[in-house]
Amino acid sequence: MEGKILASMPLESLLRDEGVACSCKRLHKSPVRQIEVGKNILWKIAVMAKERGMKNPVVTADRNTQKTGEMVCEILEEAGIQPVFFVMDSGRPEPDEFWVGTLALQFDRQWDGIVAVGSGTINDICKIVADMTGLPYLIAATAPSMDGYASNTSSMLRGGVKVSLPSKCPDGILLDAAILARAPMEMIQAGIGDMAAKYVSICEWKIAHIITGEYYCGEIAELVKKSLKTCMDSSAKLAARDEDAAGDTAFGLVLSGIAMSYAGISRPASGTEHYFSHIWEMRALQQKKPRSLHGISVGVGTLLTIPVLKYIGQLEPDRERALRYAEDFDPEEWKAFVRQVFGTAADTMIRREDEEKKYDKTLHKERLEIILSRWDEIQKIIREELPDEEWLKERLLLAGAPVSPAQLGLSADDVRTAFLATKDIRDKYISTRLLWDLGMLEEAADRLFGSWRET
């Protein structure tokens, strides 16, 4: 039975300076010192800035959030603060080397703080620059679109590869429900898609803890589940731009980010479903094709991954089959596949395998013995942690979010290829890694995606 101490704590207690001593034997701390939630509270950004000694901050926005950024500048000026306004002059800036470098090259030694006005990309870029410069950092959120507001990592494109990099948590986060409810509808839908992923991430985290011994905290998992319930309970009202629903969704997303910072990793909030999204995004960028917002594709990836895990839960592991499968693994054939999927970005993944050794035959045997001896526990986790996919699909539909790959312009081959490649994009032990260990990855692809139709 997992505890619910963190999940029952008020926000102020979760953010206290001394942290929270946990039953997992760790002291959980979030670097976020302040979160303001309410309606028509943008004026509080000046109070937050003054409390952090900001006199000459840079206010950063993009074209889509420029008007709100101008409002923030006016509020700061009225409070006697002299901001510099920097607009990322792109319809859709990427969280990559170009924009991090561009903002860094604009750096003025008189700047004494960074105030971001935006959501995912703006936040990720500014967190990296805040970490580089050591400046205090605030964000005025403009959309309930993702769970990275309160995390200590940034999801970045580095050399064309989607990576999660350490960065600075905001010192303060402002969630104005009136602004959040006016966000582009696809960004609101992205938020509910990003939260849906937590069903998969918690399930895979628990399974990985059993198989690899990686750190797991039931208290953090329960905090994520609380944030997940908050968001799912609001999903039906999001399409109508209900301010309370938008605020609740954003708050749930922020709680999820706090959970990630407590764990020190993104594991509580992302798994296979995120890797579907990362792969589709990377391939779209390589092919110069349009792509969906991260959270929207994560929502679709979640609906694809839940049946994968339930399929695993019905399997009967076969030791000899698994050992033959690993013995027949051809590293050169694998490298060719990775290069076919990722192009030049594949080199990073191939080099990383030298460190991860996920295809090492001796390590495979060790994992397999654990899997076989604890298979009942793994099946129990799958039964208990995952929702009915039709119920979850209905939650996404209520928010108007896409629920199928075809709605994202993805083909059956896009889905199957991404599924097979998810095990290679990061170092997490996820459902496709488990299928590989069982010697049943391709069979699962055939069963689950071989007959997939664009409906």
C-alpha positions in Angstrom: 0.0 0.0 0.0 1.6 3.2 -1.1 1.4 6.3 1.2 -0.4 9.5 0.3 1.3 11.9 2.6 2.6 14.1 -0.2 -0.7 14.0 -2.1 -2.5 15.3 1.0 -0.2 18.2 1.7 -1.1 21.8 0.9 0.9 23.5 -1.8 2.8 25.6 0.7 4.1 22.5 2.5 5.3 20.9 -0.8 7.4 24.0 -1.5 8.8 24.6 1.9 12.5 25.4 2.1 13.5 22.5 4.3 11.9 20.0 2.0 9.8 16.9 2.9 11.3 13.8 4.5 9.8 10.8 2.8 9.3 7.1 3.6 11.5 6.4 0.5 14.4 7.6 2.7 15.0 10.7 0.6 14.4 14.3 1.3 12.2 15.8 -1.4 12.7 19.4 -2.3 11.4 21.6 -5.1 13.4 24.7 -6.0 10.1 26.4 -6.8 9.5 28.9 -4.0 6.2 30.4 -5.0 3.2 29.4 -7.1 0.3 31.9 -7.6 -3.0 30.5 -8.8 -6.2 32.5 -9.5 -8.1 34.7 -11.9 -7.0 38.1 -13.2 -3.8 38.0 -11.1 -1.2 39.0 -13.7 -0.5 42.0 -11.6 1.2 39.8 -9.0 4.1 39.3 -11.4 5.5 42.6 -10.2 5.2 41.5 -6.6 7.0 38.3 -7.4 9.8 40.1 -9.3 10.3 42.6 -6.4 10.6 39.8 -3.9 13.5 38.4 -5.9 15.2 41.8 -6.2 14.6 42.2 -9.9 15.2 45.8 -11.1 16.2 45.2 -14.7 14.9 41.8 -15.8 14.6 40.6 -19.4 11.0 39.6 -20.3 11.0 36.9 -22.9 8.0 36.0 -25.2 7.4 34.8 -28.7 5.0 36.1 -31.3 2.0 34.2 -29.9 2.6 35.5 -26.3 3.8 39.0 -27.3 0.7 40.8 -26.2 0.7 39.2 -22.8 4.4 39.9 -22.6 3.7 43.6 -23.3 1.2 43.6 -20.5 3.8 42.1 -18.1 6.3 44.8 -19.1 3.7 47.5 -18.4 2.9 46.0 -15.0 6.6 45.8 -14.1 7.2 49.4 -15.2 4.3 50.7 -13.1 5.9 49.0 -10.1 9.2 50.9 -10.8 11.0 48.0 -12.5 12.7 48.6 -15.8 12.4 45.5 -18.0 14.0 44.7 -21.4 11.6 43.0 -23.7 12.9 40.2 -25.9 10.6 38.5 -28.5 11.6 35.3 -30.2 10.6 36.4 -33.7 9.3 33.1 -34.9 5.8 31.7 -35.3 7.0 28.5 -33.6 10.5 28.7 -32.0 12.2 25.4 -31.4 13.8 24.5 -28.0 17.1 24.1 -29.7 20.7 25.5 -29.8 19.6 28.4 -32.0 17.2 30.0 -29.6 19.2 29.2 -26.5 22.2 30.8 -28.2 20.2 33.7 -29.5 19.0 34.6 -26.0 22.4 34.0 -24.5 24.0 36.3 -27.0 21.6 39.1 -26.1 22.7 38.8 -22.4 23.4 42.1 -20.7 25.3 42.2 -17.4 22.7 44.7 -16.2 20.0 42.0 -16.3 19.2 40.7 -12.9 16.4 38.3 -13.7 14.4 36.5 -16.4 10.7 36.6 -16.7 9.3 34.2 -19.3 5.8 34.7 -20.8 4.7 31.6 -22.5 4.5 27.8 -22.1 6.6 24.8 -23.1 9.2 26.0 -25.5 9.7 29.5 -23.9 9.9 27.9 -20.5 12.4 25.2 -21.6 14.7 27.8 -23.3 14.6 30.3 -20.4 15.2 27.6 -17.8 18.4 26.6 -19.7 19.6 30.3 -19.9 18.6 30.9 -16.2 20.7 27.9 -15.3 23.6 29.2 -17.3 23.5 32.7 -15.9 22.4 32.0 -12.3 19.7 34.6 -12.5 16.4 34.4 -10.6 13.6 33.1 -12.9 9.9 33.6 -13.1 7.3 32.4 -15.6 3.8 33.8 -16.3 2.2 30.7 -17.9 0.0 31.4 -20.9 -1.4 27.9 -21.6 -2.2 24.8 -19.6 -0.3 22.8 -22.3 2.5 20.8 -20.5 3.9 19.6 -17.2 7.3 21.2 -17.4 6.6 24.5 -15.7 7.9 23.3 -12.3 10.4 20.6 -13.4 14.2 20.9 -13.2 14.7 19.7 -16.7 14.2 21.1 -20.2 13.1 19.0 -23.2 15.4 20.2 -25.9 16.5 19.4 -29.4 20.3 18.9 -29.4 21.8 17.9 -32.7 18.4 16.9 -33.9 17.9 14.5 -31.0 15.2 15.1 -28.4 17.0 15.1 -25.0 16.1 16.0 -21.4 18.7 18.4 -20.0 19.1 19.6 -16.4 18.0 23.2 -16.0 16.8 25.7 -13.5 13.3 25.4 -11.9 11.4 28.6 -11.9 11.7 30.5 -8.6 8.0 31.4 -9.1 5.2 30.4 -11.4 2.1 32.5 -12.0 -1.1 30.8 -13.3 -3.8 33.3 -14.3 -6.8 31.2 -15.2 -8.3 34.0 -17.2 -5.2 34.0 -19.5 -4.9 30.2 -19.5 -8.5 29.8 -20.7 -7.8 32.1 -23.7 -4.9 30.0 -24.9 -5.2 28.4 -28.4 -7.5 25.4 -28.1 -4.8 23.0 -29.4 -2.6 24.1 -26.5 -5.3 23.4 -24.0 -5.8 20.0 -25.6 -2.1 19.4 -25.4 -2.3 19.8 -21.6 -4.8 17.1 -21.2 -2.8 14.8 -23.5 0.4 15.4 -21.5 -1.4 14.5 -18.3 -3.0 11.3 -19.8 0.5 10.0 -20.1 0.9 9.7 -16.4 -1.1 6.4 -16.4 1.6 4.9 -18.5 4.6 6.6 -16.8 3.7 5.4 -13.3 3.0 1.9 -14.5 6.3 1.6 -16.3 8.2 3.2 -13.4 6.9 0.6 -11.0 7.8 -2.2 -13.5 11.3 -0.8 -14.1 11.8 -0.6 -10.3 11.2 -4.4 -10.1 13.3 -5.3 -13.1 16.3 -2.9 -12.9 16.1 -1.8 -9.3 15.9 1.8 -10.3 14.7 4.3 -7.7 10.9 4.5 -7.2 8.9 6.5 -4.7 5.3 5.6 -4.0 4.6 9.0 -2.4 5.7 10.8 -5.6 3.6 8.4 -7.6 0.5 9.2 -5.5 1.2 13.0 -6.0 1.3 12.4 -9.8 -2.0 10.5 -9.5 -3.6 13.4 -7.6 -2.5 15.8 -10.3 -3.9 13.3 -12.9 -7.3 13.1 -11.3 -7.4 16.9 -11.0 -6.9 17.2 -14.8 -9.2 14.4 -15.8 -12.0 15.8 -13.7 -11.7 19.1 -15.6 -11.5 17.6 -19.1 -15.2 18.0 -20.0 -15.2 21.7 -19.4 -12.0 22.6 -21.3 -13.6 22.8 -24.7 -15.9 25.6 -23.4 -12.8 27.5 -22.1 -14.0 27.3 -18.6 -11.6 29.3 -16.5 -11.8 27.0 -13.4 -11.1 24.0 -15.6 -8.2 25.7 -17.3 -6.8 26.8 -13.9 -7.3 23.3 -12.4 -5.6 21.7 -15.4 -2.6 24.0 -15.2 -2.3 23.4 -11.4 -2.4 19.6 -12.0 0.3 20.0 -14.6 2.4 22.0 -12.2 2.0 19.4 -9.5 3.3 16.8 -11.9 6.3 19.0 -12.5 6.9 19.2 -8.8 6.8 15.4 -8.6 9.6 15.3 -11.3 11.8 17.7 -9.4 11.2 15.6 -6.2 12.4 12.5 -8.0 15.2 14.3 -9.8 14.2 12.6 -13.1 11.3 12.8 -15.6 10.4 9.1 -14.9 7.2 9.9 -12.9 5.7 11.8 -15.8 6.9 10.2 -19.1 7.5 6.8 -20.7 6.8 5.0 -23.9 4.0 7.4 -24.9 6.4 10.4 -24.8 8.9 8.5 -27.0 6.2 8.0 -29.6 5.9 11.8 -29.6 9.6 12.5 -29.6 10.2 10.2 -32.6 7.4 11.6 -34.6 8.6 15.1 -33.9 12.3 14.3 -34.7 11.3 12.6 -38.0 9.0 15.5 -38.9 11.8 18.0 -38.4 14.2 15.9 -40.5 11.6 15.7 -43.3 10.6 19.3 -42.9 7.0 18.3 -42.4 4.4 19.9 -40.1 3.9 18.3 -36.7 1.5 18.3 -33.8 2.1 19.9 -30.5 4.0 17.7 -28.1 1.1 17.1 -25.7 -1.4 16.3 -28.4 0.9 13.6 -29.9 1.6 12.4 -26.3 -2.1 11.9 -25.8 -2.3 9.7 -29.0 0.9 7.9 -27.9 -0.8 7.1 -24.6 -3.8 5.6 -26.3 -1.3 3.4 -28.3 0.8 2.4 -25.3 -2.0 1.3 -22.9 -2.9 -1.7 -25.2 0.8 -2.5 -25.4 1.1 -2.8 -21.7 -2.2 -4.8 -21.4 -0.9 -7.1 -24.2 2.3 -7.7 -22.1 0.1 -8.4 -19.1 -1.5 -11.4 -20.9 1.8 -13.0 -22.1 3.4 -16.1 -20.7 7.1 -15.6 -20.7 9.3 -18.3 -22.4 12.9 -18.4 -21.1 14.3 -20.3 -24.1 12.6 -18.1 -26.6 13.9 -14.9 -24.9 17.5 -16.3 -24.7 17.5 -17.3 -28.4 16.1 -13.9 -29.3 18.9 -12.1 -27.5 21.5 -14.5 -28.8 20.4 -13.7 -32.4 20.6 -10.0 -31.9 22.7 -8.4 -34.7 24.3 -5.1 -33.6 25.0 -4.1 -37.2 21.4 -4.7 -38.2 20.2 -2.7 -35.2 22.5 0.2 -36.2 21.1 0.2 -39.7 17.6 0.4 -38.4 18.4 3.3 -36.0 20.1 5.2 -38.9 17.1 4.5 -41.1 14.7 5.9 -38.5 16.8 8.8 -37.1 19.2 9.8 -39.8 22.3 11.6 -38.5 20.7 11.8 -35.0 21.2 8.0 -34.8 25.0 8.4 -34.1 24.2 9.7 -30.6 22.0 6.7 -29.8 24.6 4.3 -31.2 27.3 5.8 -29.0 25.1 5.8 -26.0 24.5 2.0 -26.3 28.2 1.5 -25.4 27.3 3.0 -22.0 23.8 1.6 -21.5 24.5 -1.9 -22.7 20.8 -2.7 -23.0 21.6 -5.4 -25.6 24.4 -7.0 -23.6 23.6 -10.8 -23.4 24.8 -11.2 -19.8 22.8 -8.3 -18.5 19.8 -9.5 -20.5 20.0 -12.9 -18.8 20.1 -11.2 -15.4 17.0 -9.1 -16.2 15.2 -12.1 -17.7 15.6 -14.1 -14.4 14.1 -11.2 -12.5 11.2 -10.9 -15.0 10.4 -14.6 -14.8 10.6 -14.7 -11.0 8.4 -11.7 -10.5 6.0 -12.0 -13.4 2.9 -12.1 -11.2 3.9 -8.7 -9.7 4.4 -7.2 -13.1 1.0 -8.4 -14.2 -0.6 -7.0 -11.1 0.9 -3.6 -11.7 -0.5 -3.5 -15.2 -4.0 -4.6 -14.0 -4.0 -2.0 -11.2 -2.4 1.1 -12.8 -4.0 1.4 -16.2 -7.4 2.8 -17.0 -9.8 1.5 -19.6 -8.6 3.0 -22.9 -12.1 3.7 -24.1 -12.8 5.7 -21.0 -9.5 7.7 -21.4 -10.3 8.2 -25.1 -13.6 9.7 -24.1 -11.8 12.1 -21.7 -9.6 13.4 -24.6 -12.6 13.6 -26.9 -14.5 15.8 -24.4 -11.6 18.2 -24.6 -11.7 18.1 -28.4 -8.3 16.4 -28.6 -7.2 14.1 -31.4 -7.3 10.4 -30.4 -5.8 8.6 -33.4 -2.5 8.7 -35.4 -4.4 9.4 -38.6 -5.7 12.7 -37.1 -2.1 13.7 -36.7 -1.3 12.8 -40.4 0.6 9.7 -39.4 0.6 6.5 -41.4 0.5 2.9 -40.1 4.2 2.7 -41.0 4.9 5.9 -38.9 3.3 4.2 -35.9 5.0 0.8 -36.3 8.4 2.3 -36.9 8.1 4.6 -33.9 7.0 1.7 -31.7 10.0 -0.4 -32.6 12.3 2.6 -32.1 11.0 3.8 -28.7 13.4 1.4 -26.8 16.4 3.3 -28.3 15.7 7.0 -27.9 16.4 7.3 -24.2 17.8 5.1 -21.4 14.6 4.4 -19.5 13.4 0.8 -19.1 10.0 0.9 -20.8 7.4 -1.4 -22.2 9.3 -2.0 -25.5 12.5 -2.8 -23.6 10.5 -5.4 -21.7 9.1 -6.9 -24.9 12.7 -7.1 -26.3 13.8 -8.8 -23.1 11.0 -11.3 -23.6 11.9 -11.9 -27.3 8.5 -10.7 -28.4 9.0 -7.1 -29.7 8.3 -7.8 -33.4 5.4 -10.2 -32.6 3.9 -7.4 -30.5 4.3 -5.0 -33.4 2.5 -7.4 -35.7 -0.3 -8.1 -33.3 -0.9 -4.5 -32.2 0.1 -2.4 -35.2 0.4 -4.7 -38.2 -3.3 -4.4 -38.9 -3.7 -0.8 -37.8 -5.9 1.2 -40.2 -6.2 5.0 -40.7 -9.6 5.5 -39.1 
